[in-house]
Amino acid sequence: MSDQRTAMIRTRIEQALQPLSLEIIDESAKHAGHAGAAGGGGHYIVDIVAAAFAGKSPIQRHRLVYDAVDDMMHSEIHALSIQARTPEES
């Protein structure tokens, strides 16, 4: 299931933001026994470089990523850590 979730996250982010690079790390195993993990949601780190972030604040960048996976939050995804940069910042 975890690989399917990661693939779903990747697809949604790629469609929404056309990143130049995208790394998704599944840290769900590190959170076994955690209350959120009990509900089935995974813990992920997203490291993304996209031109769509140009001129945007860190909060605006995070919102763009969250918007891309919005329907997965709190069901498929319990926690999402985001590192969002422009091509010039990478």
Stockholm file with secondary structure:
# STOCKHOLM 1.0

chainA/1-90         MSDQRTAMIRTRIEQALQPLSLEIIDESAKHAGHAGAAGGGGHYIVDIVAAAFAGKSPIQRHRLVYDAVDDMMHSEIHALSIQARTPEES
#=GR chainA/1-90 SS CHHHHHHHHHHHHHHHHCCSEEEEEECGGGGTTSHHHHTTCEEEEEEEECGGGTTCCHHHHHHHHHHHTGGGBTTTEEEEEEEEECGGGC
#=GC SS_cons        CHHHHHHHHHHHHHHHHCCSEEEEEECGGGGTTSHHHHTTCEEEEEEEECGGGTTCCHHHHHHHHHHHTGGGBTTTEEEEEEEEECGGGC
//
